[in-house]
């Protein structure tokens, strides 16, 4: 069965629909009382459904095909006539609406910086992750097991820096606490050039900051191990951060039989 409507079609919501039938309140249905546009279509086992918006593009809802009826354009009724220029304008507005609909909403987060002089977070056009910088402080564990605070030295150029040797383990303070909100987590990984520039690797490889690590003193650090001697300057970008959705609540069901075929263990797909 082919769908009755297509993107760009003008439709009305059938009168008499209830909140139980549509899942939409009567007040919200009133906003679509008039001529509306189809901006998206979908098909499932129950048939076709359509995302409908009013002509001013201020509200949109999904409706089933049987809940809609086509509109016959009359100049007297609508004040417009469907010549080619009007059709093109409708298509442009629908495309713009869909682009806006697909854009993720910005996520508001709280950030506390522990160094008032440090550069603030920013998102750059050439990358999706947020670069993180090193501030003063931190600890170092030498290859012989001795531990001490990191020693920040002032160079001749006025730049503070630390030095380390191969085999040293460091906890580099990143200078921020963050509250990303419930249901989200922070992930920290090295930047692409971290090892090339500093000869260090991240010891927890893929860091996860839960949505409970959000207090004033819950400052993020970068745990790293030096494979060669090196130097890091104050506010250098050593890693990058991303905010991801946290894992949903999981219910573990214990079974005796997985009812699935074995793949054969680790490494069974080969190397080529």
Secondary structure, DSSP 8 states (H G I E B T S, - for coil): ---S--TT-EEEE-TT--HHHHSS-HHHHHHT-S-EEEEEEEEETTEEEEEEEETTSS-EEEEEGGGEEE----HHHHS----HHHHHHHHHHHHHHHHHHHS------EEEES-TTS------TT-SSEEEE--S--EEE-TTS-EEE---EE-TTS-EEEEE-TT-EEEEE--EEEE--TTEEEEEEE-TTHHHHH-EEETTSSEEE-TT--STT---EEEEEESS-EEEETT-EEEEEEEEE----------S---S----STTTT---
